[in-house]
Amino acid sequence: MTKADVIKNILKKLDSKQDKLFVKAMDELTNDAIIEVQPDGVTLVLTQKGADLL
């Protein structure tokens, strides 16, 4: 799945309630250093801490 597919098929189809929950979840994951969001705003990278939690 490409970045464009994610944006087109998932992110743009969220309603406002889903979008708020998505933003909250992303903030928690990044603040807890489990994932990093790359500068393009779409690419997510699992950190070592995130991998260790798996």
PDB file as gemmi writes it, atoms N, CA and C in Angstrom:
CRYST1    1.000    1.000    1.000  90.00  90.00  90.00 P 1                      
ATOM      1  N   MET A   1       0.850  -1.163   0.000  1.00  0.00           N  
ATOM      2  CA  MET A   1       0.000   0.000   0.000  1.00  0.00           C  
ATOM      3  C   MET A   1       0.902   1.235   0.000  1.00  0.00           C  
ATOM      4  N   THR A   2       0.649   2.118  -0.919  1.00  0.00           N  
ATOM      5  CA  THR A   2       1.467   3.324  -1.007  1.00  0.00           C  
ATOM      6  C   THR A   2       0.965   4.404  -0.053  1.00  0.00           C  
ATOM      7  N   LYS A   3       1.766   5.432   0.121  1.00  0.00           N  
ATOM      8  CA  LYS A   3       1.357   6.564   0.948  1.00  0.00           C  
ATOM      9  C   LYS A   3       0.089   7.201   0.386  1.00  0.00           C  
ATOM     10  N   ALA A   4       0.043   7.297  -0.939  1.00  0.00           N  
ATOM     11  CA  ALA A   4      -1.142   7.889  -1.580  1.00  0.00           C  
ATOM     12  C   ALA A   4      -2.390   7.055  -1.298  1.00  0.00           C  
ATOM     13  N   ASP A   5      -2.249   5.721  -1.288  1.00  0.00           N  
ATOM     14  CA  ASP A   5      -3.379   4.840  -0.968  1.00  0.00           C  
ATOM     15  C   ASP A   5      -3.876   5.086   0.449  1.00  0.00           C  
ATOM     16  N   VAL A   6      -2.957   5.231   1.385  1.00  0.00           N  
ATOM     17  CA  VAL A   6      -3.335   5.473   2.786  1.00  0.00           C  
ATOM     18  C   VAL A   6      -4.113   6.775   2.893  1.00  0.00           C  
ATOM     19  N   ILE A   7      -3.590   7.815   2.268  1.00  0.00           N  
ATOM     20  CA  ILE A   7      -4.263   9.117   2.336  1.00  0.00           C  
ATOM     21  C   ILE A   7      -5.632   9.050   1.680  1.00  0.00           C  
ATOM     22  N   LYS A   8      -5.685   8.499   0.489  1.00  0.00           N  
ATOM     23  CA  LYS A   8      -6.940   8.466  -0.278  1.00  0.00           C  
ATOM     24  C   LYS A   8      -7.981   7.542   0.341  1.00  0.00           C  
ATOM     25  N   ASN A   9      -7.574   6.361   0.754  1.00  0.00           N  
ATOM     26  CA  ASN A   9      -8.527   5.334   1.174  1.00  0.00           C  
ATOM     27  C   ASN A   9      -8.791   5.273   2.674  1.00  0.00           C  
ATOM     28  N   ILE A  10      -7.955   5.887   3.460  1.00  0.00           N  
ATOM     29  CA  ILE A  10      -8.139   5.796   4.910  1.00  0.00           C  
ATOM     30  C   ILE A  10      -8.286   7.172   5.538  1.00  0.00           C  
ATOM     31  N   LEU A  11      -7.260   7.990   5.451  1.00  0.00           N  
ATOM     32  CA  LEU A  11      -7.262   9.258   6.171  1.00  0.00           C  
ATOM     33  C   LEU A  11      -8.351  10.211   5.700  1.00  0.00           C  
ATOM     34  N   LYS A  12      -8.612  10.267   4.422  1.00  0.00           N  
ATOM     35  CA  LYS A  12      -9.630  11.196   3.916  1.00  0.00           C  
ATOM     36  C   LYS A  12     -11.049  10.704   4.163  1.00  0.00           C  
ATOM     37  N   LYS A  13     -11.209   9.459   4.599  1.00  0.00           N  
ATOM     38  CA  LYS A  13     -12.541   8.910   4.843  1.00  0.00           C  
ATOM     39  C   LYS A  13     -12.938   8.925   6.313  1.00  0.00           C  
ATOM     40  N   LEU A  14     -12.087   9.475   7.165  1.00  0.00           N  
ATOM     41  CA  LEU A  14     -12.409   9.539   8.585  1.00  0.00           C  
ATOM     42  C   LEU A  14     -13.409  10.656   8.838  1.00  0.00           C  
ATOM     43  N   ASP A  15     -14.404  10.366   9.686  1.00  0.00           N  
ATOM     44  CA  ASP A  15     -15.301  11.450  10.093  1.00  0.00           C  
ATOM     45  C   ASP A  15     -14.609  12.229  11.215  1.00  0.00           C  
ATOM     46  N   SER A  16     -15.215  13.318  11.676  1.00  0.00           N  
ATOM     47  CA  SER A  16     -14.547  14.181  12.648  1.00  0.00           C  
ATOM     48  C   SER A  16     -14.245  13.466  13.962  1.00  0.00           C  
ATOM     49  N   LYS A  17     -15.144  12.599  14.405  1.00  0.00           N  
ATOM     50  CA  LYS A  17     -14.916  11.861  15.649  1.00  0.00           C  
ATOM     51  C   LYS A  17     -13.736  10.900  15.485  1.00  0.00           C  
ATOM     52  N   GLN A  18     -13.698  10.184  14.357  1.00  0.00           N  
ATOM     53  CA  GLN A  18     -12.602   9.261  14.102  1.00  0.00           C  
ATOM     54  C   GLN A  18     -11.289  10.011  13.964  1.00  0.00           C  
ATOM     55  N   ASP A  19     -11.328  11.171  13.302  1.00  0.00           N  
ATOM     56  CA  ASP A  19     -10.122  11.957  13.104  1.00  0.00           C  
ATOM     57  C   ASP A  19      -9.552  12.426  14.436  1.00  0.00           C  
ATOM     58  N   LYS A  20     -10.408  12.881  15.351  1.00  0.00           N  
ATOM     59  CA  LYS A  20      -9.944  13.323  16.663  1.00  0.00           C  
ATOM     60  C   LYS A  20      -9.279  12.180  17.425  1.00  0.00           C  
ATOM     61  N   LEU A  21      -9.878  10.984  17.365  1.00  0.00           N  
ATOM     62  CA  LEU A  21      -9.301   9.821  18.040  1.00  0.00           C  
ATOM     63  C   LEU A  21      -7.978   9.407  17.394  1.00  0.00           C  
ATOM     64  N   PHE A  22      -7.921   9.499  16.064  1.00  0.00           N  
ATOM     65  CA  PHE A  22      -6.698   9.168  15.334  1.00  0.00           C  
ATOM     66  C   PHE A  22      -5.565  10.117  15.747  1.00  0.00           C  
ATOM     67  N   VAL A  23      -5.858  11.408  15.788  1.00  0.00           N  
ATOM     68  CA  VAL A  23      -4.851  12.397  16.180  1.00  0.00           C  
ATOM     69  C   VAL A  23      -4.381  12.133  17.611  1.00  0.00           C  
ATOM     70  N   LYS A  24      -5.314  11.838  18.502  1.00  0.00           N  
ATOM     71  CA  LYS A  24      -4.955  11.554  19.901  1.00  0.00           C  
ATOM     72  C   LYS A  24      -4.042  10.321  19.982  1.00  0.00           C  
ATOM     73  N   ALA A  25      -4.389   9.266  19.261  1.00  0.00           N  
ATOM     74  CA  ALA A  25      -3.582   8.042  19.275  1.00  0.00           C  
ATOM     75  C   ALA A  25      -2.188   8.293  18.704  1.00  0.00           C  
ATOM     76  N   MET A  26      -2.115   9.035  17.608  1.00  0.00           N  
ATOM     77  CA  MET A  26      -0.815   9.339  17.004  1.00  0.00           C  
ATOM     78  C   MET A  26       0.033  10.176  17.959  1.00  0.00           C  
ATOM     79  N   ASP A  27      -0.585  11.140  18.624  1.00  0.00           N  
ATOM     80  CA  ASP A  27       0.145  11.960  19.584  1.00  0.00           C  
ATOM     81  C   ASP A  27       0.703  11.105  20.713  1.00  0.00           C  
ATOM     82  N   GLU A  28      -0.100  10.183  21.223  1.00  0.00           N  
ATOM     83  CA  GLU A  28       0.364   9.316  22.311  1.00  0.00           C  
ATOM     84  C   GLU A  28       1.519   8.429  21.855  1.00  0.00           C  
ATOM     85  N   LEU A  29       1.408   7.868  20.663  1.00  0.00           N  
ATOM     86  CA  LEU A  29       2.469   6.994  20.156  1.00  0.00           C  
ATOM     87  C   LEU A  29       3.767   7.759  19.931  1.00  0.00           C  
ATOM     88  N   THR A  30       3.679   8.972  19.415  1.00  0.00           N  
ATOM     89  CA  THR A  30       4.897   9.754  19.189  1.00  0.00           C  
ATOM     90  C   THR A  30       5.447  10.308  20.504  1.00  0.00           C  
ATOM     91  N   ASN A  31       4.582  10.773  21.393  1.00  0.00           N  
ATOM     92  CA  ASN A  31       5.045  11.302  22.679  1.00  0.00           C  
ATOM     93  C   ASN A  31       5.698  10.223  23.534  1.00  0.00           C  
ATOM     94  N   ASP A  32       5.232   8.982  23.396  1.00  0.00           N  
ATOM     95  CA  ASP A  32       5.810   7.866  24.136  1.00  0.00           C  
ATOM     96  C   ASP A  32       7.004   7.248  23.409  1.00  0.00           C  
ATOM     97  N   ALA A  33       7.414   7.866  22.289  1.00  0.00           N  
ATOM     98  CA  ALA A  33       8.572   7.432  21.487  1.00  0.00           C  
ATOM     99  C   ALA A  33       8.418   6.004  20.976  1.00  0.00           C  
ATOM    100  N   ILE A  34       7.190   5.614  20.655  1.00  0.00           N  
ATOM    101  CA  ILE A  34       6.943   4.285  20.095  1.00  0.00           C  
ATOM    102  C   ILE A  34       7.051   4.324  18.581  1.00  0.00           C  
ATOM    103  N   ILE A  35       6.635   5.438  17.990  1.00  0.00           N  
ATOM    104  CA  ILE A  35       6.789   5.641  16.555  1.00  0.00           C  
ATOM    105  C   ILE A  35       7.342   7.031  16.308  1.00  0.00           C  
ATOM    106  N   GLU A  36       7.903   7.209  15.114  1.00  0.00           N  
ATOM    107  CA  GLU A  36       8.329   8.516  14.645  1.00  0.00           C  
ATOM    108  C   GLU A  36       7.585   8.789  13.353  1.00  0.00           C  
ATOM    109  N   VAL A  37       7.091  10.010  13.197  1.00  0.00           N  
ATOM    110  CA  VAL A  37       6.451  10.416  11.953  1.00  0.00           C  
ATOM    111  C   VAL A  37       7.512  11.134  11.134  1.00  0.00           C  
ATOM    112  N   GLN A  38       7.711  10.670   9.910  1.00  0.00           N  
ATOM    113  CA  GLN A  38       8.708  11.267   9.039  1.00  0.00           C  
ATOM    114  C   GLN A  38       8.231  12.624   8.523  1.00  0.00           C  
ATOM    115  N   PRO A  39       9.145  13.443   7.996  1.00  0.00           N  
ATOM    116  CA  PRO A  39       8.789  14.794   7.547  1.00  0.00           C  
ATOM    117  C   PRO A  39       7.657  14.858   6.516  1.00  0.00           C  
ATOM    118  N   ASP A  40       7.414  13.775   5.778  1.00  0.00           N  
ATOM    119  CA  ASP A  40       6.320  13.809   4.790  1.00  0.00           C  
ATOM    120  C   ASP A  40       4.953  13.760   5.456  1.00  0.00           C  
ATOM    121  N   GLY A  41       4.918  13.490   6.771  1.00  0.00           N  
ATOM    122  CA  GLY A  41       3.678  13.472   7.520  1.00  0.00           C  
ATOM    123  C   GLY A  41       2.865  12.212   7.390  1.00  0.00           C  
ATOM    124  N   VAL A  42       3.320  11.258   6.600  1.00  0.00           N  
ATOM    125  CA  VAL A  42       2.573  10.023   6.369  1.00  0.00           C  
ATOM    126  C   VAL A  42       3.369   8.795   6.776  1.00  0.00           C  
ATOM    127  N   THR A  43       4.657   8.818   6.519  1.00  0.00           N  
ATOM    128  CA  THR A  43       5.493   7.657   6.807  1.00  0.00           C  
ATOM    129  C   THR A  43       5.724   7.539   8.302  1.00  0.00           C  
ATOM    130  N   LEU A  44       5.421   6.358   8.841  1.00  0.00           N  
ATOM    131  CA  LEU A  44       5.612   6.081  10.260  1.00  0.00           C  
ATOM    132  C   LEU A  44       6.739   5.070  10.415  1.00  0.00           C  
ATOM    133  N   VAL A  45       7.610   5.314  11.370  1.00  0.00           N  
ATOM    134  CA  VAL A  45       8.732   4.421  11.626  1.00  0.00           C  
ATOM    135  C   VAL A  45       8.634   3.945  13.068  1.00  0.00           C  
ATOM    136  N   LEU A  46       8.684   2.650  13.239  1.00  0.00           N  
ATOM    137  CA  LEU A  46       8.679   2.062  14.569  1.00  0.00           C  
ATOM    138  C   LEU A  46      10.051   2.275  15.196  1.00  0.00           C  
ATOM    139  N   THR A  47      10.086   2.819  16.400  1.00  0.00           N  
ATOM    140  CA  THR A  47      11.355   3.035  17.090  1.00  0.00           C  
ATOM    141  C   THR A  47      11.805   1.730  17.741  1.00  0.00           C  
ATOM    142  N   GLN A  48      13.014   1.745  18.253  1.00  0.00           N  
ATOM    143  CA  GLN A  48      13.502   0.568  18.972  1.00  0.00           C  
ATOM    144  C   GLN A  48      12.616   0.293  20.179  1.00  0.00           C  
ATOM    145  N   LYS A  49      12.207   1.351  20.871  1.00  0.00           N  
ATOM    146  CA  LYS A  49      11.315   1.187  22.026  1.00  0.00           C  
ATOM    147  C   LYS A  49      10.013   0.521  21.585  1.00  0.00           C  
ATOM    148  N   GLY A  50       9.464   0.951  20.454  1.00  0.00           N  
ATOM    149  CA  GLY A  50       8.247   0.342  19.926  1.00  0.00           C  
ATOM    150  C   GLY A  50       8.443  -1.115  19.582  1.00  0.00           C  
ATOM    151  N   ALA A  51       9.571  -1.438  18.965  1.00  0.00           N  
ATOM    152  CA  ALA A  51       9.881  -2.821  18.619  1.00  0.00           C  
ATOM    153  C   ALA A  51      10.023  -3.678  19.873  1.00  0.00           C  
ATOM    154  N   ASP A  52      10.672  -3.118  20.887  1.00  0.00           N  
ATOM    155  CA  ASP A  52      10.848  -3.853  22.145  1.00  0.00           C  
ATOM    156  C   ASP A  52       9.505  -4.173  22.801  1.00  0.00           C  
ATOM    157  N   LEU A  53       8.514  -3.291  22.610  1.00  0.00           N  
ATOM    158  CA  LEU A  53       7.188  -3.510  23.198  1.00  0.00           C  
ATOM    159  C   LEU A  53       6.403  -4.625  22.493  1.00  0.00           C  
ATOM    160  N   LEU A  54       6.796  -4.914  21.260  1.00  0.00           N  
ATOM    161  CA  LEU A  54       6.134  -6.006  20.545  1.00  0.00           C  
ATOM    162  C   LEU A  54       6.565  -7.295  21.139  1.00  0.00           C  
TER     163      LEU A  54                                                      
END                                                                             
